[in-house]
Amino acid sequence: MASSSDPWVKEYNEASRLADDINSMIAERGSLPQSGPEIMRHTSAIRRKITILGTRLDSLAALLARIPPKSLTDKELHKRQDMLSNLQSKAKQMATSFNMSNFANREDLLGQGKKADDMSRVAGLDNQGIVGLQRQVMKEQDEGLEKLEETVLSTKHIALAVNEELTLHTRLIDDLEDHVDVTNSRLQRVQRRLAILNKRTKGGCSCMCLLLSVVAIVILAVIVWLLIKYM
């Protein structure tokens, strides 16, 4: 294999160390509580590193595709392809264990899953054939990027629609709060008026009782006077 100063070898070693680090974190995760903020943070860190590993594997595949055919022997080229394929398989297994479906979907959209086959086809081609193959791969990648762009635009439109719905609901809630405030103010005014009316009613009853008492006393006095006069 080429020396460690080779850009591809250096990138591969870093990706391999990252994969080992992820495996260690996955093993450590088993000793954490099954629920709680600690395991959530740990799982989130693992997911981030798996995503970074996927990006580095894409970079490795791109570097390997750009290596001039005559700069490596067929044996060395196939060896690197096998090394990359094994590391990609490990990354996919780790991503699958954490339900990271977007890890595989990204490869399908960008055509990364076909790179190993494309590189194996390079070995038996001359310069003109390699150029033609590269154009074909670039065309497939462009088509994949167009699909990705369509997906992003569709997601954007959905997000805008959801935002409009949220804005509408927020406005409706604000209007409802205004109506509640107005109704509350009216209820308070009615309660104050009822309190005043209640006080007046109580005062009127007191006056009426006093008047009836005076009338009763007068009638009683008249009856007593009549009894005394005619007895």
Backbone as CSV, one residue per row, in Angstrom:
resi,resn,N_x,N_y,N_z,CA_x,CA_y,CA_z,C_x,C_y,C_z
1,MET,0.846,-1.200,0.000,0.000,0.000,0.000,0.875,1.241,0.000
2,ALA,0.373,2.339,-0.516,1.140,3.573,-0.574,1.438,4.066,0.830
3,SER,2.381,5.010,0.925,2.789,5.535,2.222,1.671,6.357,2.839
4,SER,1.837,6.635,4.160,0.810,7.383,4.882,0.715,8.829,4.433
5,SER,1.708,9.298,3.617,1.637,10.668,3.106,0.669,10.787,1.936
6,ASP,0.240,9.654,1.397,-0.746,9.656,0.317,-2.051,10.258,0.843
7,PRO,-2.635,11.248,0.140,-3.868,11.891,0.632,-4.994,10.895,0.892
8,TRP,-5.125,9.909,-0.001,-6.207,8.940,0.182,-5.971,8.100,1.423
9,VAL,-4.730,7.656,1.617,-4.400,6.835,2.787,-4.613,7.634,4.072
10,LYS,-4.194,8.894,4.054,-4.367,9.746,5.230,-5.848,9.922,5.558
11,GLU,-6.648,10.169,4.531,-8.090,10.344,4.736,-8.728,9.044,5.227
12,TYR,-8.265,7.926,4.673,-8.821,6.634,5.089,-8.489,6.346,6.556
13,ASN,-7.256,6.622,6.966,-6.861,6.382,8.359,-7.703,7.218,9.320
14,GLU,-7.971,8.467,8.946,-8.805,9.321,9.799,-10.234,8.782,9.875
15,ALA,-10.757,8.331,8.734,-12.109,7.765,8.726,-12.164,6.478,9.545
16,SER,-11.113,5.662,9.455,-11.072,4.416,10.214,-11.023,4.690,11.717
17,ARG,-10.223,5.693,12.114,-10.171,6.053,13.537,-11.520,6.582,14.017
18,LEU,-12.191,7.337,13.164,-13.515,7.846,13.522,-14.507,6.697,13.701
19,ALA,-14.429,5.690,12.827,-15.313,4.527,12.954,-15.045,3.780,14.258
20,ASP,-13.752,3.638,14.619,-13.419,2.987,15.892,-13.953,3.791,17.074
21,ASP,-13.862,5.108,16.966,-14.375,5.975,18.028,-15.886,5.804,18.186
22,ILE,-16.575,5.693,17.052,-18.032,5.502,17.097,-18.373,4.160,17.735
23,ASN,-17.620,3.116,17.377,-17.865,1.797,17.976,-17.667,1.835,19.492
24,SER,-16.645,2.570,19.943,-16.408,2.695,21.385,-17.561,3.418,22.063
25,MET,-18.070,4.468,21.415,-19.194,5.210,21.986,-20.455,4.346,22.032
26,ILE,-20.645,3.504,21.002,-21.808,2.612,20.993,-21.701,1.602,22.134
27,ALA,-20.484,1.075,22.360,-20.290,0.138,23.469,-20.511,0.826,24.814
28,GLU,-20.052,2.066,24.925,-20.233,2.825,26.168,-21.706,3.136,26.414
29,ARG,-22.467,3.282,25.338,-23.889,3.602,25.462,-24.652,2.519,26.218
30,GLY,-24.181,1.264,26.111,-24.865,0.175,26.790,-24.810,0.267,28.301
31,SER,-23.825,0.997,28.838,-23.696,1.126,30.291,-24.465,2.322,30.843
32,LEU,-25.080,3.110,29.971,-25.824,4.287,30.420,-27.268,3.914,30.744
33,PRO,-27.964,4.743,31.535,-29.394,4.491,31.808,-30.193,4.459,30.508
34,GLN,-31.262,3.673,30.508,-32.059,3.496,29.301,-32.818,4.751,28.907
35,SER,-33.003,5.669,29.834,-33.710,6.912,29.536,-33.071,8.044,30.322
36,GLY,-33.369,9.262,29.873,-32.825,10.427,30.555,-31.987,11.283,29.625
37,PRO,-31.615,12.472,30.078,-30.871,13.404,29.219,-29.475,12.916,28.858
38,GLU,-28.850,12.122,29.738,-27.474,11.681,29.478,-27.397,10.789,28.249
39,ILE,-28.276,9.782,28.174,-28.233,8.879,27.023,-28.710,9.585,25.758
40,MET,-29.587,10.582,25.907,-30.034,11.340,24.738,-28.878,12.143,24.149
41,ARG,-28.077,12.783,25.019,-26.915,13.535,24.528,-25.897,12.593,23.891
42,HIS,-25.693,11.428,24.519,-24.725,10.459,23.997,-25.166,9.948,22.623
43,THR,-26.442,9.628,22.491,-26.965,9.142,21.211,-26.858,10.210,20.135
44,SER,-27.144,11.457,20.506,-27.034,12.553,19.547,-25.593,12.716,19.064
45,ALA,-24.629,12.569,19.978,-23.216,12.675,19.591,-22.828,11.545,18.639
46,ILE,-23.348,10.340,18.888,-23.057,9.206,17.996,-23.618,9.469,16.603
47,ARG,-24.849,9.973,16.552,-25.462,10.264,15.254,-24.649,11.299,14.473
48,ARG,-24.175,12.341,15.178,-23.379,13.364,14.494,-22.102,12.769,13.919
49,LYS,-21.447,11.904,14.694,-20.192,11.318,14.211,-20.436,10.355,13.052
50,ILE,-21.563,9.646,13.070,-21.878,8.766,11.936,-22.090,9.597,10.672
51,THR,-22.742,10.750,10.822,-22.936,11.638,9.672,-21.600,12.144,9.140
52,ILE,-20.697,12.519,10.058,-19.361,12.971,9.641,-18.617,11.844,8.940
53,LEU,-18.756,10.626,9.470,-18.103,9.472,8.841,-18.626,9.269,7.423
54,GLY,-19.934,9.422,7.229,-20.494,9.287,5.889,-19.919,10.310,4.928
55,THR,-19.733,11.536,5.406,-19.146,12.579,4.559,-17.710,12.233,4.181
56,ARG,-16.958,11.707,5.136,-15.568,11.338,4.845,-15.486,10.158,3.876
57,LEU,-16.422,9.242,3.988,-16.442,8.114,3.049,-16.761,8.599,1.634
58,ASP,-17.661,9.573,1.527,-17.938,10.164,0.213,-16.684,10.811,-0.356
59,SER,-15.935,11.498,0.511,-14.692,12.131,0.074,-13.674,11.087,-0.372
60,LEU,-13.592,9.973,0.364,-12.673,8.896,-0.023,-13.039,8.321,-1.391
61,ALA,-14.335,8.105,-1.609,-14.775,7.568,-2.897,-14.446,8.534,-4.031
62,ALA,-14.636,9.838,-3.770,-14.330,10.832,-4.799,-12.829,10.880,-5.085
63,LEU,-12.012,10.812,-4.030,-10.558,10.812,-4.220,-10.106,9.591,-5.018
64,LEU,-10.687,8.447,-4.697,-10.304,7.226,-5.397,-10.710,7.273,-6.864
65,ALA,-11.837,7.907,-7.148,-12.295,8.011,-8.538,-11.412,8.955,-9.347
66,ARG,-10.787,9.934,-8.674,-9.954,10.909,-9.388,-8.499,10.468,-9.546
67,ILE,-8.130,9.354,-8.934,-6.742,8.889,-9.053,-6.480,8.433,-10.493
68,PRO,-5.432,8.927,-11.122,-5.116,8.480,-12.495,-4.919,6.970,-12.530
69,PRO,-5.428,6.288,-13.545,-5.378,4.820,-13.590,-3.969,4.253,-13.502
70,LYS,-3.002,4.904,-14.120,-1.654,4.354,-14.177,-0.835,4.650,-12.922
71,SER,-1.387,5.449,-12.006,-0.627,5.772,-10.797,-0.705,4.663,-9.761
72,LEU,-1.649,3.727,-9.921,-1.796,2.597,-9.010,-1.868,1.308,-9.817
73,THR,-1.355,0.246,-9.229,-1.514,-1.062,-9.852,-2.947,-1.542,-9.653
74,ASP,-3.342,-2.499,-10.479,-4.694,-3.046,-10.334,-4.894,-3.652,-8.950
75,LYS,-3.854,-4.290,-8.439,-3.944,-4.913,-7.117,-4.179,-3.861,-6.042
76,GLU,-3.423,-2.755,-6.114,-3.574,-1.690,-5.122,-4.938,-1.018,-5.241
77,LEU,-5.404,-0.819,-6.481,-6.704,-0.188,-6.687,-7.824,-1.038,-6.095
78,HIS,-7.777,-2.353,-6.387,-8.811,-3.244,-5.847,-8.726,-3.324,-4.324
79,LYS,-7.508,-3.255,-3.798,-7.340,-3.296,-2.346,-7.992,-2.083,-1.693
80,ARG,-7.782,-0.918,-2.291,-8.398,0.293,-1.741,-9.921,0.248,-1.879
81,GLN,-10.378,-0.290,-2.999,-11.825,-0.416,-3.178,-12.431,-1.320,-2.109
82,ASP,-11.745,-2.427,-1.808,-12.243,-3.343,-0.773,-12.216,-2.675,0.603
83,MET,-11.143,-1.940,0.892,-11.048,-1.242,2.179,-12.186,-0.238,2.333
84,LEU,-12.429,0.517,1.267,-13.498,1.511,1.310,-14.862,0.846,1.441
85,SER,-15.056,-0.250,0.699,-16.338,-0.955,0.751,-16.607,-1.508,2.150
86,ASN,-15.571,-2.067,2.790,-15.739,-2.604,4.149,-16.090,-1.497,5.139
87,LEU,-15.416,-0.362,5.012,-15.692,0.746,5.926,-17.093,1.314,5.684
88,GLN,-17.513,1.352,4.419,-18.868,1.812,4.107,-19.916,0.873,4.696
89,SER,-19.638,-0.436,4.645,-20.578,-1.410,5.214,-20.709,-1.218,6.719
90,LYS,-19.572,-0.983,7.392,-19.621,-0.744,8.836,-20.427,0.516,9.146
91,ALA,-20.196,1.564,8.356,-20.922,2.813,8.588,-22.424,2.626,8.387
92,LYS,-22.798,1.866,7.355,-24.222,1.624,7.103,-24.848,0.829,8.242
93,GLN,-24.106,-0.155,8.764,-24.627,-0.940,9.880,-24.846,-0.066,11.109
94,MET,-23.881,0.808,11.387,-24.032,1.706,12.537,-25.205,2.657,12.329
95,ALA,-25.339,3.177,11.100,-26.447,4.094,10.819,-27.786,3.376,10.925
96,THR,-27.837,2.123,10.451,-29.084,1.356,10.523,-29.481,1.087,11.964
97,SER,-28.500,0.816,12.826,-28.806,0.540,14.230,-29.393,1.750,14.938
98,PHE,-29.172,2.944,14.376,-29.737,4.164,14.963,-30.847,4.749,14.088
99,ASN,-31.383,3.909,13.186,-32.513,4.315,12.333,-32.208,5.564,11.523
100,MET,-30.969,5.688,11.053,-30.584,6.841,10.238,-30.795,6.489,8.767
101,SER,-32.068,6.471,8.360,-32.397,6.101,6.988,-31.853,7.101,5.982
102,ASN,-31.686,8.368,6.416,-31.182,9.385,5.487,-29.746,9.109,5.079
103,PHE,-29.023,8.277,5.857,-27.640,7.929,5.519,-27.607,7.155,4.209
104,ALA,-28.521,6.174,4.081,-28.583,5.396,2.844,-29.250,6.182,1.732
105,ASN,-30.273,6.981,2.075,-30.976,7.748,1.050,-30.054,8.742,0.363
106,ARG,-29.131,9.323,1.130,-28.204,10.276,0.536,-27.344,9.601,-0.519
107,GLU,-26.910,8.371,-0.248,-26.095,7.666,-1.229,-26.892,7.361,-2.486
108,ASP,-28.170,7.014,-2.313,-28.996,6.730,-3.484,-29.207,7.982,-4.323
109,LEU,-29.429,9.129,-3.638,-29.675,10.367,-4.370,-28.441,10.833,-5.132
110,LEU,-27.274,10.691,-4.518,-26.045,11.187,-5.130,-25.332,10.128,-5.961
111,GLY,-25.875,8.908,-6.002,-25.256,7.870,-6.805,-24.022,7.283,-6.184
112,GLN,-23.834,7.407,-4.845,-22.627,6.912,-4.214,-22.594,5.388,-4.205
113,GLY,-23.749,4.750,-4.199,-23.779,3.301,-4.128,-23.204,2.634,-5.357
114,LYS,-23.093,3.374,-6.473,-22.586,2.798,-7.709,-21.104,3.063,-7.922
115,LYS,-20.476,3.804,-7.011,-19.096,4.215,-7.268,-18.140,3.036,-7.293
116,ALA,-18.376,2.053,-6.414,-17.467,0.906,-6.405,-17.516,0.173,-7.738
117,ASP,-18.726,0.000,-8.301,-18.846,-0.652,-9.604,-18.181,0.180,-10.696
118,ASP,-18.378,1.506,-10.625,-17.763,2.372,-11.633,-16.241,2.280,-11.590
119,MET,-15.687,2.247,-10.374,-14.229,2.196,-10.260,-13.684,0.858,-10.725
120,SER,-14.454,-0.221,-10.511,-13.997,-1.519,-10.999,-14.023,-1.571,-12.526
121,ARG,-14.901,-0.779,-13.145,-14.974,-0.729,-14.609,-13.847,0.104,-15.206
122,VAL,-13.238,0.966,-14.390,-12.172,1.831,-14.897,-10.936,1.026,-15.265
123,ALA,-10.697,-0.066,-14.520,-9.439,-0.797,-14.684,-9.223,-1.270,-16.118
124,GLY,-10.256,-1.655,-16.825,-10.079,-2.199,-18.167,-10.300,-1.208,-19.288
125,LEU,-10.343,0.101,-18.988,-10.630,1.106,-20.006,-9.382,1.911,-20.349
126,ASP,-9.349,2.407,-21.597,-8.278,3.328,-21.971,-8.696,4.744,-21.582
127,ASN,-7.855,5.722,-21.943,-8.136,7.106,-21.537,-9.470,7.605,-22.075
128,GLN,-9.755,7.283,-23.339,-11.012,7.739,-23.931,-12.211,7.094,-23.231
129,GLY,-12.058,5.807,-22.908,-13.142,5.123,-22.205,-13.358,5.678,-20.811
130,ILE,-12.243,6.036,-20.150,-12.347,6.609,-18.805,-13.065,7.949,-18.856
131,VAL,-12.718,8.761,-19.875,-13.389,10.061,-20.020,-14.882,9.862,-20.242
132,GLY,-15.228,8.886,-21.095,-16.640,8.621,-21.347,-17.365,8.155,-20.095
133,LEU,-16.686,7.281,-19.321,-17.290,6.799,-18.083,-17.474,7.935,-17.082
134,GLN,-16.464,8.809,-16.997,-16.572,9.944,-16.086,-17.734,10.850,-16.468
135,ARG,-17.919,11.058,-17.769,-19.051,11.884,-18.214,-20.381,11.229,-17.844
136,GLN,-20.425,9.907,-18.005,-21.657,9.198,-17.658,-21.945,9.305,-16.161
137,VAL,-20.881,9.130,-15.360,-21.049,9.240,-13.903,-21.481,10.648,-13.521
138,MET,-20.863,11.658,-14.156,-21.238,13.044,-13.859,-22.687,13.314,-14.244
139,LYS,-23.114,12.719,-15.361,-24.505,12.895,-15.784,-25.455,12.279,-14.763
140,GLU,-25.102,11.070,-14.284,-25.942,10.420,-13.281,-25.975,11.227,-11.989
141,GLN,-24.814,11.783,-11.623,-24.773,12.608,-10.419,-25.605,13.874,-10.586
142,ASP,-25.556,14.465,-11.792,-26.380,15.654,-12.053,-27.864,15.322,-11.924
143,GLU,-28.244,14.151,-12.456,-29.642,13.739,-12.333,-30.020,13.531,-10.867
144,GLY,-29.075,12.931,-10.116,-29.339,12.746,-8.690,-29.479,14.067,-7.963
145,LEU,-28.627,15.037,-8.337,-28.716,16.358,-7.714,-30.017,17.059,-8.081
146,GLU,-30.483,16.837,-9.319,-31.770,17.422,-9.714,-32.902,16.842,-8.871
147,LYS,-32.843,15.524,-8.631,-33.858,14.908,-7.771,-33.775,15.465,-6.355
148,LEU,-32.537,15.634,-5.894,-32.358,16.195,-4.560,-32.902,17.618,-4.491
149,GLU,-32.662,18.393,-5.568,-33.176,19.762,-5.607,-34.701,19.774,-5.574
150,GLU,-35.316,18.838,-6.328,-36.777,18.751,-6.318,-37.292,18.415,-4.922
151,THR,-36.581,17.498,-4.248,-36.987,17.131,-2.887,-36.870,18.313,-1.941
152,VAL,-35.763,19.063,-2.080,-35.558,20.233,-1.219,-36.633,21.288,-1.476
153,LEU,-36.939,21.526,-2.756,-37.969,22.510,-3.090,-39.335,22.082,-2.557
154,SER,-39.626,20.779,-2.697,-40.901,20.280,-2.174,-40.972,20.461,-0.665
155,THR,-39.857,20.152,0.005,-39.813,20.337,1.459,-39.971,21.806,1.825
156,LYS,-39.353,22.678,1.011,-39.469,24.115,1.267,-40.918,24.572,1.146
157,HIS,-41.612,24.095,0.100,-43.010,24.485,-0.087,-43.877,23.988,1.065
158,ILE,-43.595,22.761,1.507,-44.349,22.229,2.647,-44.094,23.077,3.887
159,ALA,-42.822,23.448,4.093,-42.481,24.268,5.258,-43.173,25.627,5.192
160,LEU,-43.227,26.216,3.987,-43.907,27.504,3.837,-45.403,27.373,4.124
161,ALA,-45.999,26.266,3.644,-47.428,26.052,3.903,-47.693,25.879,5.396
162,VAL,-46.820,25.118,6.052,-46.972,24.930,7.500,-46.809,26.259,8.227
163,ASN,-45.853,27.073,7.755,-45.640,28.380,8.377,-46.868,29.273,8.225
164,GLU,-47.488,29.227,7.035,-48.703,30.016,6.826,-49.827,29.549,7.751
165,GLU,-49.945,28.222,7.901,-50.975,27.692,8.799,-50.720,28.138,10.234
166,LEU,-49.451,28.074,10.650,-49.118,28.498,12.012,-49.400,29.986,12.210
167,THR,-49.084,30.785,11.178,-49.362,32.220,11.272,-50.859,32.478,11.397
168,LEU,-51.651,31.730,10.603,-53.105,31.882,10.669,-53.634,31.496,12.045
169,HIS,-53.150,30.363,12.566,-53.608,29.928,13.886,-53.194,30.922,14.965
170,THR,-51.994,31.473,14.824,-51.543,32.470,15.797,-52.439,33.701,15.768
171,ARG,-52.804,34.136,14.543,-53.686,35.295,14.413,-55.067,35.002,15.003
172,LEU,-55.577,33.789,14.762,-56.880,33.416,15.322,-56.836,33.384,16.848
173,ILE,-55.734,32.871,17.382,-55.597,32.830,18.843,-55.529,34.241,19.415
174,ASP,-54.802,35.137,18.722,-54.741,36.532,19.176,-56.125,37.175,19.162
175,ASP,-56.891,36.925,18.078,-58.256,37.470,18.010,-59.122,36.914,19.139
176,LEU,-58.959,35.617,19.401,-59.739,35.000,20.474,-59.389,35.619,21.824
177,GLU,-58.098,35.877,22.037,-57.684,36.517,23.289,-58.284,37.917,23.414
178,ASP,-58.325,38.653,22.286,-58.936,39.988,22.318,-60.414,39.901,22.688
179,HIS,-61.122,38.937,22.073,-62.547,38.774,22.386,-62.743,38.381,23.850
180,VAL,-61.868,37.531,24.350,-61.967,37.130,25.759,-61.755,38.329,26.673
181,ASP,-60.779,39.181,26.327,-60.527,40.376,27.139,-61.739,41.310,27.131
182,VAL,-62.334,41.504,25.934,-63.513,42.372,25.841,-64.670,41.799,26.656
183,THR,-64.895,40.497,26.523,-65.979,39.852,27.275,-65.732,39.945,28.771
184,ASN,-64.492,39.780,29.181,-64.153,39.878,30.603,-64.425,41.284,31.132
185,SER,-64.077,42.298,30.328,-64.344,43.682,30.745,-65.844,43.928,30.888
186,ARG,-66.620,43.413,29.939,-68.071,43.578,30.021,-68.637,42.880,31.255
187,LEU,-68.144,41.690,31.550,-68.617,40.972,32.732,-68.296,41.742,34.011
188,GLN,-67.109,42.339,34.050,-66.747,43.122,35.233,-67.664,44.332,35.403
189,ARG,-67.999,44.997,34.273,-68.915,46.139,34.360,-70.294,45.696,34.835
190,VAL,-70.780,44.564,34.320,-72.086,44.050,34.738,-72.074,43.689,36.215
191,GLN,-70.964,43.087,36.677,-70.869,42.733,38.092,-70.896,43.973,38.980
192,ARG,-70.211,45.033,38.541,-70.230,46.269,39.332,-71.644,46.857,39.390
193,ARG,-72.344,46.844,38.252,-73.713,47.370,38.231,-74.636,46.546,39.112
194,LEU,-74.467,45.222,39.082,-75.289,44.363,39.935,-75.019,44.631,41.409
195,ALA,-73.755,44.894,41.745,-73.425,45.189,43.140,-74.096,46.487,43.591
196,ILE,-74.049,47.511,42.709,-74.698,48.790,43.046,-76.206,48.601,43.193
197,LEU,-76.807,47.852,42.267,-78.248,47.608,42.331,-78.623,46.837,43.584
198,ASN,-77.761,45.905,43.964,-78.020,45.122,45.173,-78.010,46.013,46.413
199,LYS,-77.043,46.945,46.458,-76.989,47.873,47.587,-78.237,48.756,47.633
200,ARG,-78.634,49.236,46.449,-79.833,50.085,46.409,-81.066,49.303,46.831
201,THR,-81.154,48.074,46.407,-82.307,47.240,46.767,-82.368,47.018,48.266
202,LYS,-81.196,46.768,48.860,-81.158,46.590,50.312,-81.580,47.871,51.033
203,GLY,-81.130,49.030,50.527,-81.510,50.308,51.131,-83.001,50.561,51.005
204,GLY,-83.591,50.236,49.854,-85.023,50.417,49.643,-85.842,49.535,50.565
205,CYS,-85.404,48.326,50.801,-86.120,47.421,51.710,-86.112,47.966,53.134
206,SER,-85.010,48.564,53.555,-84.919,49.119,54.912,-85.901,50.268,55.088
207,CYS,-85.965,51.146,54.090,-86.910,52.278,54.169,-88.354,51.790,54.205
208,MET,-88.656,50.800,53.386,-90.015,50.263,53.347,-90.403,49.641,54.683
209,CYS,-89.461,48.904,55.263,-89.741,48.283,56.567,-89.991,49.349,57.641
210,LEU,-89.184,50.415,57.606,-89.360,51.497,58.581,-90.718,52.172,58.410
211,LEU,-91.112,52.413,57.151,-92.405,53.046,56.881,-93.557,52.173,57.354
212,LEU,-93.487,50.877,57.097,-94.532,49.956,57.533,-94.617,49.899,59.055
213,SER,-93.444,49.983,59.675,-93.438,49.964,61.152,-94.142,51.200,61.709
214,VAL,-93.864,52.373,61.111,-94.504,53.615,61.566,-96.013,53.534,61.365
215,VAL,-96.447,53.039,60.200,-97.886,52.912,59.919,-98.543,51.970,60.919
216,ALA,-97.871,50.871,61.229,-98.429,49.903,62.174,-98.573,50.520,63.560
217,ILE,-97.562,51.309,63.959,-97.619,51.957,65.275,-98.773,52.954,65.326
218,VAL,-98.948,53.714,64.238,-100.041,54.703,64.191,-101.392,54.005,64.279
219,ILE,-101.536,52.921,63.502,-102.807,52.175,63.529,-103.065,51.607,64.916
220,LEU,-102.025,51.087,65.536,-102.172,50.524,66.876,-102.566,51.615,67.880
221,ALA,-101.966,52.797,67.725,-102.286,53.905,68.633,-103.735,54.346,68.458
222,VAL,-104.196,54.379,67.199,-105.592,54.770,66.938,-106.552,53.766,67.549
223,ILE,-106.221,52.473,67.401,-107.095,51.435,67.971,-107.161,51.558,69.489
224,VAL,-106.014,51.792,70.108,-105.987,51.943,71.572,-106.799,53.164,71.999
225,TRP,-106.665,54.259,71.241,-107.404,55.487,71.583,-108.906,55.269,71.462
226,LEU,-109.322,54.542,70.408,-110.738,54.265,70.229,-111.273,53.377,71.342
227,LEU,-110.497,52.417,71.729,-110.930,51.530,72.803,-111.090,52.302,74.108
228,ILE,-110.158,53.189,74.375,-110.231,53.972,75.618,-111.423,54.930,75.570
229,LYS,-111.703,55.505,74.425,-112.763,56.505,74.298,-114.134,55.877,74.461
230,TYR,-114.378,54.703,73.922,-115.721,54.131,73.931,-115.919,53.084,75.028
231,MET,-115.001,52.939,75.879,-115.187,51.994,76.977,-115.810,52.711,78.164
